[in-house]
Amino acid sequence: EMRQIFAFAGPALGIWLSGPIMSLIDTSVVGITSSIELAALGPGTVVCDGLGYCFLFLSVAISNLVAISLAKKDETEAANHLARFLFVAVSCGVVMFTVIKLSKIGVLAAFVGGNTAVIPAAACYVDIRAFAWPAVLVTMVGQGASLGMQDSVSPLKVLAVVSLINAVGDVLLCTFLGYGIAGAAWATMLAQYVGGFLTLKSLKDKGYDPLAIKVPRMEDLAQMIKITGPVLLTMLSKVTFYTSITFFATSLGAVTLAAHQVMVGVFSLFSVWGEPLAQTAQSFMPGLLCGGQHKQASLARRLLQKLLASGVVLGIASAVVGISIPVFLPQLFTNDSAIIEKMHTVVTPFFFSIALTPPALALEGTLLASGDLNFLGINMAFAFVCGTVLMLVFHKLGFGLSSCWWTMVLFQ
């Protein structure tokens, strides 16, 4: 029923809003004090948050596996999945910390092209936030497991604390102590470690031992790759496409890049409004699809119809609210009139980009729940290739930032 969907999806929305809210807080606090540091947040957040989004395949996969295990009443299997994924999360976090520390300057230099003025500030931001990689990935896995258990309240409580710590830290370190972009990075890193600790405590309260991690066996790895491979392809396609948009924006100058960074931050905040619909499908569909009965299949179809209807309404509502920020409240992020003018040039494609996202995510979550992973991965990779080629053509023709956002509409 709709009330069940909203009872689960409401708190889940808060979970997905936490990351974009923290990013917007960074953008607002840094942007008010320095336009160069605001521009530096563009490549900086791509390296930190963009790469982090690639690892959402861990959260999606563990959520799916735990939901299926619990639908079969097999709590031992669910605990084993969690133990193996926590090991993978810690391992990947250590690897990412090492890679970022060794290659940050080269990656940023290749990304910003001739706009070298932003590299020192961006490198400082990336260098500090690299310490948080293990905590970020452990939190992802823990949240995914909780959502697979149909618990969206516990992760929300954790992220409410994390967001509060990040906001207070940003204001204290950036505004009062004058640390600028470095202060924003330290505040975010500290908040992410608190989030990791609280997530593990939440799992322990559910009866799962978060410290009993297991090294996956070869057969376990084969199963994980079978599930995570297409999901990883989906995430990589999305992240690479979003990254390519920022890459093209970087070549248009510091003012355009700063405007794009603000718009991306607002887009990230409102585009995730559809993620709870995808998560609802992943958490509840397996229980309906595992039974194989006609009545359960009918309930699954009804759930999909309601998720799609909710997605359309939510998409339009979030787009209306989202577009009002750059139109009426741009001073929340910058007082530079040139940046504000650039922001206003992309509001129309910005609106449609947000509006189309929730129904698309509802369908994506249904495909994940039904196990049709290969189609999802191939479809997203195809959209990425077509979108990138189209954006390259627009860029060569000199259409500017608006062409990037119209390509985003087509990608969605």
Order of alpha helices (4+ residues) and beta strands (2+ residues): alpha-alpha-alpha-alpha-alpha-alpha-alpha-alpha-alpha-alpha-alpha-alpha-alpha-alpha-alpha-alpha-alpha
